[in-house]
Structure formats: C-alpha cells, structure tokens
Amino acid sequence: MKREIRVDRSFIKRSLIAGGVFMLLVSGTVVWASRGGDKLPAYPTVMTGTVIVGFAIWASIFVSFFYYLCPRCNRKLSVVKEAKPAIHYYCPDCNIEWDLGWRHRN
C-alpha cells in the first residue's frame, strides 16, 4: 500500500508564529535599548528575559524535529531518510508521511 504524503500545516503555522514573536521580541528590545532603555536599572533584567524567552521560542521549534509527534495518532515518529532534501516523518499506524515544509541544506 502506497504511503500518503501530507503537509503538516499546523507545524508550519506554529513555526512562523514563533519566529514572528521572536523577531518582535528582539526588535522591541533593541528599539527600547536604543531610545535610552540601556541606561535604566531594569536593562539587565529585560535583556536576560529577552534571552531566556528567545531561547525558549527557538527550542520550541527545533526540539520538535527530534520529538515530532503524528498529528493524527500522537505517536513519536522517525525521519524518512529517502525524502532528503525534504524533511518528512513517517507514521506506520496511519500510513502517512508528514512533510514539515522544511528542507535540508545541501
């Protein structure tokens, strides 16, 4: 039986939203600091918070590649090596190959 290939649009959407939030966070902090915020006592706290939240956003995207779960049955999936340069995960229970919309650099 041939595998069905589906694009996981929810993963793509979550990645784009997380990337947008990260860009807003960093650019907001840079604008705030450039307008005199770096002279305030709260500057170290704001910068530390930005780094911690930024790392958490980054980790939420990239950890998903190591622990990707099937959107239908919630099973942990493994990478399909033959799909390179695309990044696909195969679920044997659902017989679906999930395309994350990302590609390996060659």
C-alpha atoms as an extended CHARMM CRD file, in Angstrom:
* protein
*
       106  EXT
         1         1  MET       CA              0.0000000000        0.0000000000        0.0000000000  PROA      1               0.0000000000
         2         2  LYS       CA              1.4140000000        3.3510000000       -1.0480000000  PROA      2               0.0000000000
         3         3  ARG       CA              2.0580000000        5.9830000000        1.6060000000  PROA      3               0.0000000000
         4         4  GLU       CA              0.0430000000        9.1490000000        1.6250000000  PROA      4               0.0000000000
         5         5  ILE       CA              2.1590000000       12.3150000000        1.8890000000  PROA      5               0.0000000000
         6         6  ARG       CA              0.5960000000       15.2180000000        3.7620000000  PROA      6               0.0000000000
         7         7  VAL       CA              1.9220000000       18.6340000000        4.6660000000  PROA      7               0.0000000000
         8         8  ASP       CA              1.6520000000       19.4110000000        8.3850000000  PROA      8               0.0000000000
         9         9  ARG       CA              0.3260000000       22.9530000000        8.0490000000  PROA      9               0.0000000000
        10        10  SER       CA             -0.1370000000       23.3050000000       11.8080000000  PROA      10              0.0000000000
        11        11  PHE       CA              3.6100000000       22.7760000000       12.3330000000  PROA      11              0.0000000000
        12        12  ILE       CA              4.4070000000       25.3550000000        9.6570000000  PROA      12              0.0000000000
        13        13  LYS       CA              1.9470000000       27.8080000000       11.2010000000  PROA      13              0.0000000000
        14        14  ARG       CA              3.3670000000       27.3110000000       14.7240000000  PROA      14              0.0000000000
        15        15  SER       CA              6.9150000000       27.7950000000       13.4180000000  PROA      15              0.0000000000
        16        16  LEU       CA              6.0240000000       31.0100000000       11.5980000000  PROA      16              0.0000000000
        17        17  ILE       CA              4.1730000000       32.4190000000       14.6060000000  PROA      17              0.0000000000
        18        18  ALA       CA              7.0560000000       31.5340000000       16.9440000000  PROA      18              0.0000000000
        19        19  GLY       CA              9.5510000000       33.1230000000       14.5340000000  PROA      19              0.0000000000
        20        20  GLY       CA              7.4110000000       36.2710000000       14.3120000000  PROA      20              0.0000000000
        21        21  VAL       CA              7.1300000000       36.5330000000       18.0970000000  PROA      21              0.0000000000
        22        22  PHE       CA             10.8970000000       36.0860000000       18.3830000000  PROA      22              0.0000000000
        23        23  MET       CA             11.5280000000       38.8660000000       15.8380000000  PROA      23              0.0000000000
        24        24  LEU       CA              9.0960000000       41.2130000000       17.6290000000  PROA      24              0.0000000000
        25        25  LEU       CA             10.7010000000       40.4470000000       20.9780000000  PROA      25              0.0000000000
        26        26  VAL       CA             14.2390000000       41.0940000000       19.7770000000  PROA      26              0.0000000000
        27        27  SER       CA             13.4070000000       44.1610000000       17.6800000000  PROA      27              0.0000000000
        28        28  GLY       CA             11.3050000000       45.6410000000       20.5150000000  PROA      28              0.0000000000
        29        29  THR       CA             14.1770000000       45.1650000000       22.9390000000  PROA      29              0.0000000000
        30        30  VAL       CA             16.6490000000       46.7580000000       20.5000000000  PROA      30              0.0000000000
        31        31  VAL       CA             14.3770000000       49.7660000000       19.9200000000  PROA      31              0.0000000000
        32        32  TRP       CA             13.7790000000       50.1520000000       23.6550000000  PROA      32              0.0000000000
        33        33  ALA       CA             17.5180000000       49.9790000000       24.3890000000  PROA      33              0.0000000000
        34        34  SER       CA             18.3990000000       52.4260000000       21.6010000000  PROA      34              0.0000000000
        35        35  ARG       CA             15.9350000000       55.0010000000       22.9680000000  PROA      35              0.0000000000
        36        36  GLY       CA             17.5870000000       55.1900000000       26.3630000000  PROA      36              0.0000000000
        37        37  GLY       CA             16.4250000000       51.9440000000       27.9200000000  PROA      37              0.0000000000
        38        38  ASP       CA             20.0170000000       50.7890000000       28.2960000000  PROA      38              0.0000000000
        39        39  LYS       CA             20.5420000000       53.4820000000       30.9400000000  PROA      39              0.0000000000
        40        40  LEU       CA             17.6660000000       52.2860000000       33.1470000000  PROA      40              0.0000000000
        41        41  PRO       CA             18.1530000000       49.9370000000       36.1080000000  PROA      41              0.0000000000
        42        42  ALA       CA             15.7840000000       47.4040000000       34.5130000000  PROA      42              0.0000000000
        43        43  TYR       CA             18.0640000000       46.9400000000       31.4790000000  PROA      43              0.0000000000
        44        44  PRO       CA             19.8630000000       43.7800000000       32.7110000000  PROA      44              0.0000000000
        45        45  THR       CA             16.5390000000       42.1820000000       33.6740000000  PROA      45              0.0000000000
        46        46  VAL       CA             14.9500000000       42.9840000000       30.3120000000  PROA      46              0.0000000000
        47        47  MET       CA             17.9630000000       41.6520000000       28.4060000000  PROA      47              0.0000000000
        48        48  THR       CA             18.0580000000       38.4710000000       30.4980000000  PROA      48              0.0000000000
        49        49  GLY       CA             14.3260000000       37.9650000000       29.9510000000  PROA      49              0.0000000000
        50        50  THR       CA             14.7230000000       38.5140000000       26.2180000000  PROA      50              0.0000000000
        51        51  VAL       CA             17.4860000000       35.9150000000       26.0100000000  PROA      51              0.0000000000
        52        52  ILE       CA             15.5530000000       33.3590000000       28.0770000000  PROA      52              0.0000000000
        53        53  VAL       CA             12.2620000000       33.8140000000       26.1910000000  PROA      53              0.0000000000
        54        54  GLY       CA             14.1150000000       33.9000000000       22.8550000000  PROA      54              0.0000000000
        55        55  PHE       CA             15.8640000000       30.6320000000       23.6590000000  PROA      55              0.0000000000
        56        56  ALA       CA             12.5520000000       29.0460000000       24.7100000000  PROA      56              0.0000000000
        57        57  ILE       CA             10.9610000000       30.0810000000       21.3980000000  PROA      57              0.0000000000
        58        58  TRP       CA             13.9280000000       28.7460000000       19.4300000000  PROA      58              0.0000000000
        59        59  ALA       CA             13.8430000000       25.4800000000       21.3800000000  PROA      59              0.0000000000
        60        60  SER       CA             10.1020000000       25.0500000000       20.8180000000  PROA      60              0.0000000000
        61        61  ILE       CA             10.6920000000       24.9890000000       17.0680000000  PROA      61              0.0000000000
        62        62  PHE       CA             13.8460000000       22.8900000000       16.8550000000  PROA      62              0.0000000000
        63        63  VAL       CA             13.0820000000       20.3580000000       19.5800000000  PROA      63              0.0000000000
        64        64  SER       CA             10.0290000000       19.4190000000       17.5010000000  PROA      64              0.0000000000
        65        65  PHE       CA             12.4000000000       17.9660000000       14.9010000000  PROA      65              0.0000000000
        66        66  PHE       CA             13.7510000000       15.4680000000       17.4320000000  PROA      66              0.0000000000
        67        67  TYR       CA             10.4230000000       14.6510000000       19.0800000000  PROA      67              0.0000000000
        68        68  TYR       CA              7.9360000000       15.0500000000       16.2550000000  PROA      68              0.0000000000
        69        69  LEU       CA              4.5270000000       13.5250000000       17.0250000000  PROA      69              0.0000000000
        70        70  CYS       CA              1.9730000000       12.3870000000       14.4730000000  PROA      70              0.0000000000
        71        71  PRO       CA             -0.8260000000       14.9830000000       14.2870000000  PROA      71              0.0000000000
        72        72  ARG       CA             -3.4060000000       12.1800000000       13.9770000000  PROA      72              0.0000000000
        73        73  CYS       CA             -2.3820000000        9.4920000000       16.4920000000  PROA      73              0.0000000000
        74        74  ASN       CA              0.1910000000       11.3560000000       18.6420000000  PROA      74              0.0000000000
        75        75  ARG       CA              2.8880000000        8.6870000000       18.1240000000  PROA      75              0.0000000000
        76        76  LYS       CA              6.5830000000        9.6950000000       18.1210000000  PROA      76              0.0000000000
        77        77  LEU       CA              7.8190000000        9.4490000000       14.5240000000  PROA      77              0.0000000000
        78        78  SER       CA             11.1500000000        8.8790000000       12.8420000000  PROA      78              0.0000000000
        79        79  VAL       CA             12.6750000000       10.7200000000        9.9050000000  PROA      79              0.0000000000
        80        80  VAL       CA             12.2960000000        9.3360000000        6.3840000000  PROA      80              0.0000000000
        81        81  LYS       CA             15.8940000000        9.2770000000        5.0810000000  PROA      81              0.0000000000
        82        82  GLU       CA             14.8230000000        8.8160000000        1.4470000000  PROA      82              0.0000000000
        83        83  ALA       CA             12.9230000000       12.1300000000        1.4320000000  PROA      83              0.0000000000
        84        84  LYS       CA             16.0610000000       14.3220000000        1.5020000000  PROA      84              0.0000000000
        85        85  PRO       CA             16.3900000000       17.2550000000        0.9800000000  PROA      85              0.0000000000
        86        86  ALA       CA             12.8280000000       17.4870000000        2.3500000000  PROA      86              0.0000000000
        87        87  ILE       CA             12.1750000000       16.6980000000        5.9990000000  PROA      87              0.0000000000
        88        88  HSD       CA              9.4760000000       14.0290000000        6.2860000000  PROA      88              0.0000000000
        89        89  TYR       CA              8.3360000000       11.8380000000        9.1750000000  PROA      89              0.0000000000
        90        90  TYR       CA              6.5490000000        8.5210000000        8.6560000000  PROA      90              0.0000000000
        91        91  CYS       CA              3.7340000000        7.1710000000       10.8130000000  PROA      91              0.0000000000
        92        92  PRO       CA              3.2810000000        3.4110000000       10.2650000000  PROA      92              0.0000000000
        93        93  ASP       CA             -0.0300000000        3.3560000000       12.1800000000  PROA      93              0.0000000000
        94        94  CYS       CA             -1.6570000000        5.9760000000        9.9230000000  PROA      94              0.0000000000
        95        95  ASN       CA              0.4700000000        5.1180000000        6.8300000000  PROA      95              0.0000000000
        96        96  ILE       CA              1.1030000000        8.8440000000        6.3250000000  PROA      96              0.0000000000
        97        97  GLU       CA              4.3800000000       10.5720000000        5.5610000000  PROA      97              0.0000000000
        98        98  TRP       CA              4.2760000000       14.0360000000        7.1210000000  PROA      98              0.0000000000
        99        99  ASP       CA              6.0580000000       16.8630000000        5.2910000000  PROA      99              0.0000000000
       100       100  LEU       CA              7.0660000000       19.6860000000        7.6280000000  PROA      100             0.0000000000
       101       101  GLY       CA              7.7320000000       22.1670000000        4.8480000000  PROA      101             0.0000000000
       102       102  TRP       CA             11.4280000000       22.4030000000        5.7490000000  PROA      102             0.0000000000
       103       103  ARG       CA             14.4080000000       21.3300000000        3.6640000000  PROA      103             0.0000000000
       104       104  HSD       CA             17.9660000000       20.2350000000        4.4880000000  PROA      104             0.0000000000
       105       105  ARG       CA             20.7170000000       22.4760000000        3.2010000000  PROA      105             0.0000000000
       106       106  ASN       CA             22.8660000000       20.7820000000        0.6100000000  PROA      106             0.0000000000
